[in-house]
Structure formats: structure tokens, C-alpha cells
């Protein structure tokens, strides 16, 4: 995998122009290729390409490397259309293009796409949770906890979402997992443009929730508690997402 990443990997740090190279109308080849909306990490990806009006020029599929620039993916393309396999890639966003070169190696035309590669990412990685914020609550391993003086509040809000789904496990508890406390805690995952996903758990009991998410939009985790009397919950969370980034950079935790 390290060899592959060094050849093709670029991720979000690279910004590459992916527009067609201007040439005269008379000699403009008709080229292009399609990538899947969601490729899977560590699995090969198949793209469909076409190329006409190229004559005997060289047509290749290339991936961008931030150190070496554009690098050829496998052998040159032959014919007017077909399929090409891109070797397995890690989670990230990668630049690819179909390119036409003349006999001297001059670039005649190119069209490109970004390939979004999704995979499972832990909550700790997504939100870069410090180790001292994680621990155990009874037998439950958590990576973040929430507490507020309110009984209904937004615990987490993501502004620009890189995940297609999120899975969370949680306990509405207190500082002591053996403490007797009543009531029910409700978790609502709010999603831009979609209905919220709601789940509940009795105090000191584990529950989970799963929600599909809109890419590039906002989502949030909203917490509420009922029947706890004067004892407010401390919430304990763990989870993961299916994402094309290892870290979410645009989010806010409740600071109460």
C-alpha cells in the first residue's frame, strides 16, 4: 500500500487543474471518463473511458502525485472506449485524468475527475479526540463525554460533512456507572435537508444509532433527558463514520 500511495496518493493537500487543455477546434479529441461517486478504500476501482479523434496519438490514464506530478496508471489505452482499473487506494480524495500526447510527448488534451475514496474512520480520528478525554464507563469504552446544565442541547455540530454515514454508541450516565439514577436520554441526529434520526436509552444503559448523512452539508448530535429530577446526565460516546477524510476540521463541541 505504501508503494501505491507514493505513486498516486495526494488527498486534500493537492489542488490540481482538471480542465481540458485548449487546442484548436479542428484537432480537439473527444475524450473523457467516469468515476464512481463513492469508491471503497483498499479496493480496486473501475473507471469507464472513451477517446475518439485521437488518431495514433498516445492516450493514458494518469493519477496525480504531489511530489512527482502526473503518473501513468498501468499501460496506455487502446481503442475508442473501455474500462480501466485503478489499484486500491486508502481513504482520501485523489485526482485522475485521461490525457492525450503527441509523438514528441507534448500534452494535446486532458480531462480529469476527483475520485473520492471512502472507508471506516473512528470517532477518535474524525474529531482528533485527545487520549485524556477517553476512558471506560463500566465496560463501555468511550472517546468523548458531554455534560451541560441544560436538559436539551446540541452537543456536536459538523459544518462541512465528509461522511456518507455515522454510527454512534452512547450511554446517558453520571460520573459513577453504579449510581442509581432514573429517566430516559434521547439522541437526535439532525441532518441538513433530511428528517432527524432519533434513539433513546434508559439511564446507565447503552444504546446506538446510525444515520446516513448528506455530503458537504451540516449534521448535529442533539441530546435531551427526561425524568432525571435534579441529577443531570453525563453522556458517553463512541462511534465511527464512513468518510473520505480521516479528520473533520469544521465542527464545534458543546462547551458547557
C-alpha positions as CSV (number, residue, x, y, z in Angstrom):
1,X,0.0,0.0,0.0
2,X,2.9,2.4,0.7
3,X,4.2,1.9,-2.8
4,X,0.8,2.7,-4.3
5,X,0.3,5.8,-2.2
6,X,3.7,7.1,-3.2
7,X,2.6,6.6,-6.9
8,X,-0.9,8.0,-6.8
9,X,-1.8,9.4,-3.4
10,X,-2.5,13.1,-2.9
11,X,-5.5,13.7,-0.7
12,X,-6.8,17.1,0.2
13,X,-3.5,18.9,0.3
14,X,-3.1,18.9,-3.5
15,X,-5.0,21.2,-5.8
16,X,-4.8,20.3,-9.4
17,X,-6.3,21.9,-12.5
18,X,-8.6,19.4,-14.1
19,X,-9.8,21.3,-17.2
20,X,-9.4,20.4,-20.8
21,X,-6.2,21.6,-22.3
22,X,-7.1,24.2,-25.0
23,X,-6.2,23.1,-28.6
24,X,-7.5,24.1,-32.0
25,X,-11.1,23.1,-32.7
26,X,-10.0,21.0,-35.7
27,X,-7.7,18.8,-33.7
28,X,-9.6,18.5,-30.4
29,X,-10.0,14.9,-29.4
30,X,-13.3,13.8,-27.8
31,X,-12.1,12.2,-24.5
32,X,-13.5,11.5,-21.1
33,X,-14.0,9.0,-18.3
34,X,-16.4,8.4,-15.5
35,X,-15.6,7.6,-11.9
36,X,-17.9,6.2,-9.2
37,X,-19.4,8.7,-6.7
38,X,-18.1,6.6,-3.8
39,X,-15.0,4.3,-4.2
40,X,-14.1,2.0,-1.4
41,X,-10.9,2.2,0.5
42,X,-8.4,-0.7,-0.1
43,X,-10.4,-2.0,-3.1
44,X,-9.6,-1.5,-6.8
45,X,-11.8,0.9,-8.7
46,X,-13.0,0.6,-12.3
47,X,-13.5,3.6,-14.5
48,X,-15.1,3.8,-17.9
49,X,-13.3,5.9,-20.5
50,X,-13.8,7.0,-24.1
51,X,-11.5,8.6,-26.7
52,X,-12.2,9.4,-30.3
53,X,-10.5,11.7,-32.8
54,X,-7.0,10.8,-31.4
55,X,-5.6,9.0,-34.4
56,X,-2.3,7.3,-33.5
57,X,-1.6,9.6,-30.5
58,X,-0.9,8.1,-27.1
59,X,-3.8,8.0,-24.6
60,X,-3.3,7.2,-21.0
61,X,-5.0,7.4,-17.6
62,X,-2.9,9.3,-15.0
63,X,-3.0,9.9,-11.3
64,X,-1.6,12.9,-9.6
65,X,1.3,12.7,-7.1
66,X,2.2,15.8,-5.1
67,X,5.9,15.0,-5.5
68,X,6.2,13.5,-9.0
69,X,3.2,15.2,-10.7
70,X,1.1,13.2,-13.1
71,X,2.0,9.5,-13.2
72,X,0.6,6.9,-15.7
73,X,-1.8,4.3,-14.3
74,X,-0.8,1.0,-16.0
75,X,-0.5,0.7,-19.8
76,X,-1.7,3.1,-22.5
77,X,-5.3,2.9,-23.6
78,X,-6.2,1.4,-26.9
79,X,-9.4,1.7,-29.0
80,X,-12.2,4.2,-28.6
81,X,-13.6,3.1,-25.2
82,X,-13.2,0.7,-22.4
83,X,-12.6,0.1,-18.7
84,X,-9.5,0.8,-16.7
85,X,-8.8,-0.5,-13.2
86,X,-7.3,1.9,-10.6
87,X,-5.4,-0.1,-7.9
88,X,-6.6,0.0,-4.3
89,X,-6.2,3.4,-2.6
90,X,-6.5,4.5,1.0
91,X,-9.2,6.9,2.3
92,X,-8.9,10.3,0.6
93,X,-9.6,12.4,-2.4
94,X,-7.5,11.8,-5.5
95,X,-7.0,13.5,-8.8
96,X,-7.1,11.4,-12.1
97,X,-7.2,12.4,-15.7
98,X,-7.3,10.9,-19.2
99,X,-4.6,12.5,-21.3
100,X,-3.6,12.6,-25.0
101,X,0.0,13.1,-26.0
102,X,1.6,13.5,-29.5
103,X,4.7,11.7,-30.7
104,X,7.0,14.2,-29.0
105,X,5.3,13.8,-25.6
106,X,3.5,17.1,-25.8
107,X,0.2,17.1,-24.0
108,X,-2.6,17.6,-26.5
109,X,-5.7,17.4,-24.4
110,X,-6.8,16.2,-20.9
111,X,-9.9,15.9,-18.8
112,X,-10.0,14.9,-15.2
113,X,-12.1,14.0,-12.2
114,X,-11.6,13.7,-8.4
115,X,-12.0,10.2,-7.0
116,X,-13.5,10.1,-3.5
117,X,-12.4,7.1,-1.6
118,X,-14.5,6.2,1.4
119,X,-13.7,4.0,4.4
120,X,-14.5,3.5,8.1
121,X,-12.9,6.1,10.3
122,X,-13.1,6.0,14.1
123,X,-14.7,8.9,16.1
124,X,-11.3,9.5,17.8
125,X,-9.7,10.0,14.4
126,X,-12.6,12.0,12.9
127,X,-12.6,14.5,15.8
128,X,-9.0,14.1,16.8
129,X,-10.0,13.3,20.4
130,X,-7.2,13.6,22.9
131,X,-6.3,10.4,24.7
132,X,-7.0,12.0,28.1
133,X,-10.6,12.6,27.1
134,X,-11.2,8.9,26.5
135,X,-11.7,6.1,29.0
136,X,-14.1,3.4,30.3
137,X,-17.5,3.8,31.8
138,X,-18.2,0.5,33.3
139,X,-17.5,-1.9,30.4
140,X,-18.1,0.8,27.8
141,X,-15.1,2.3,26.1
142,X,-15.9,6.0,25.3
143,X,-13.8,8.6,23.4
144,X,-15.8,11.7,24.4
145,X,-18.2,12.8,27.1
146,X,-20.7,15.6,27.2
147,X,-22.2,17.5,30.1
148,X,-24.5,20.5,30.2
149,X,-26.6,22.4,32.7
150,X,-29.3,22.2,30.1
151,X,-31.6,19.2,29.7
152,X,-31.9,19.8,25.9
153,X,-28.9,21.0,23.9
154,X,-26.7,20.5,20.8
155,X,-23.6,18.5,21.8
156,X,-21.9,18.5,18.5
157,X,-22.3,20.2,15.1
158,X,-20.4,19.5,11.9
159,X,-20.4,22.3,9.4
160,X,-18.9,20.6,6.3
161,X,-19.5,16.9,6.3
162,X,-17.1,14.4,4.6
163,X,-19.0,11.3,5.6
164,X,-21.8,9.3,4.0
165,X,-23.0,7.9,7.3
166,X,-22.3,8.0,11.0
167,X,-22.7,5.3,13.7
168,X,-22.7,6.2,17.4
169,X,-22.8,4.2,20.6
170,X,-23.7,6.0,23.8
171,X,-24.7,5.9,27.5
172,X,-26.7,8.6,29.3
173,X,-24.9,8.2,32.6
174,X,-23.4,10.1,35.6
175,X,-19.8,10.2,37.0
176,X,-20.4,6.8,38.6
177,X,-21.7,4.0,36.4
178,X,-23.0,2.2,39.5
179,X,-25.1,5.1,40.6
180,X,-28.9,4.7,40.6
181,X,-30.5,7.4,38.5
182,X,-33.7,7.3,36.6
183,X,-35.0,8.8,33.4
184,X,-34.5,8.4,29.7
185,X,-32.0,10.1,27.4
186,X,-32.7,10.9,23.8
187,X,-30.2,11.3,21.0
188,X,-31.3,13.1,17.9
189,X,-29.0,13.2,14.8
190,X,-30.1,16.3,12.9
191,X,-29.4,16.2,9.1
192,X,-29.5,19.1,6.6
193,X,-32.4,18.6,4.2
194,X,-33.4,15.3,5.8
195,X,-35.5,14.2,8.7
196,X,-33.7,13.6,12.0
197,X,-32.8,10.2,13.3
198,X,-33.8,9.6,16.9
199,X,-33.0,6.9,19.5
200,X,-33.4,6.6,23.3
201,X,-31.8,4.8,26.2
202,X,-32.6,4.4,29.9
203,X,-30.1,6.0,32.3
204,X,-26.9,3.9,32.7
205,X,-27.8,1.8,29.6
206,X,-26.0,1.6,26.3
207,X,-27.7,2.3,23.0
208,X,-26.7,3.0,19.4
209,X,-27.9,5.0,16.4
210,X,-27.0,5.1,12.7
211,X,-27.7,7.7,10.2
212,X,-27.0,8.3,6.5
213,X,-25.6,11.8,6.1
214,X,-25.6,14.5,3.3
215,X,-22.1,15.1,1.9
216,X,-20.8,18.6,2.3
217,X,-23.7,19.7,4.5
218,X,-24.3,20.1,8.2
219,X,-25.3,17.5,10.8
220,X,-25.5,17.6,14.6
221,X,-26.0,15.5,17.7
222,X,-28.7,16.8,20.0
223,X,-29.2,15.5,23.5
224,X,-32.2,15.7,25.8
225,X,-33.1,14.0,29.1
226,X,-36.4,13.4,30.8
227,X,-37.4,12.2,34.3
228,X,-33.9,12.6,35.8
229,X,-35.1,15.0,38.5
230,X,-32.2,17.2,39.8
231,X,-29.5,14.8,38.5
232,X,-28.3,15.8,35.0
233,X,-26.6,13.2,32.7
234,X,-23.1,13.0,31.7
235,X,-23.2,11.4,28.2
236,X,-20.5,9.0,27.0
237,X,-19.9,8.4,23.3
238,X,-18.0,6.3,20.8
239,X,-18.6,5.7,17.1
240,X,-17.3,5.8,13.6
241,X,-18.2,7.1,10.2
242,X,-17.8,6.1,6.5
243,X,-15.8,9.1,5.2
244,X,-13.4,10.3,2.5
245,X,-11.3,12.1,5.1
246,X,-9.5,10.9,8.3
247,X,-10.3,14.1,10.2
248,X,-13.3,16.5,10.3
249,X,-12.0,20.1,10.5
250,X,-15.2,22.1,10.7
251,X,-17.1,21.1,13.8
252,X,-17.9,22.5,17.3
253,X,-18.4,20.7,20.6
254,X,-20.7,22.0,23.3
255,X,-18.5,23.8,25.8
256,X,-20.8,23.8,28.9
